[in-house]
Amino acid sequence: MNAMKKAFYLGLLALATACSSNPEQQSQATTAAPAKTATPPRELPAVLQQALTAHGGLAAWQQFAALEFQLKTSLGTPRNEKQLIDLRNRQVRIEAANYQVGMDGQRVWVSPSKAAFGQMPARFYHNLFFYFFAIPFVLADDGTVYEDLGTRTVAGKAYRALKVSYESGRGDASGDQYIAHFNPKTHRLELLLYTVTYFEPGKAAPFNALLYSDWQEVDGLLLPQKMEGRQFADDKIGALKYTAEFSNVRLSRAQPDASRFAMPQGAVVDSVAKPMGK
């Protein structure tokens, strides 16, 4: 019995010695393999959370990997085109009767020529209507900076307003600003004020107005059907500048093949706008 106790205590001593004999090695091992900690999701402003819920929910939106729609717009020149967007990496393909535009992850290309697309830079245009269409969901993107403006009155109507800006270096126009105006009862988006800094980076830009007049439900999400771009000054909504109508909207959980966005032979790459005078 004494022999068994002796063996038992010797075993404990050996174990304790092994655990404490080389603290330097222990420290190195701990440093080499740190415990994994999950990054907690950032807290979105309450006004944005309410809007996301009213439009079907951010989680519902994030389950989809592809978006397609038919767009008719009078912005710049009348256009009737089909747009495909990879929601995972934001690659874009636009098809119309006499031109195609694509974003392959790095380059925005135009086929057969810039002249076929028109005077508006394709790089500026390629994701413009996707962004307008996908608000409020895209307002939850990384890199966004929020300011809750509380209740704001525009043209005699009260809204819950959220100002959105961007961290420096986000996209081609990180100086852009948006003020989303939500119905205080339904929490649905009704008015968006936005600036355009793409053409003159670093300069203050006036706000433009975008009225969301009609909605459609697709796979449980409330998405725009029609919007009106209007002038805006002195907190007043002005004359009509353009319209946009969305139809044949489709959402898919399957991610599009990367070849859909590849630059075809003969296409030309559009350039990023540079500050004037440079």
Secondary structure, DSSP 8 states (H G I E B T S, - for coil): -HHHHHHHHHHHHHHHHHHHS-HHHHHHHHHHS------------HHHHHHHHHTT-HHHHHT--EEEEEEEE-SSS-EEEEEEEETTT--EEEE-SS-EEEE-SS-EEEES-HHHH-SS-HHHHTTHHHHHHHTTGGGGSTTEEEEEEEEEEETTEEEEEEEEEE-TTSSS-TT--EEEEE-TTT--EEEEEE---SSSTTS----EEEEEEEEEEETTEEEEEEEEEEEEETTEEEEEEEEEEEEEEEEESS---GGGGS--TT-EE------TT-
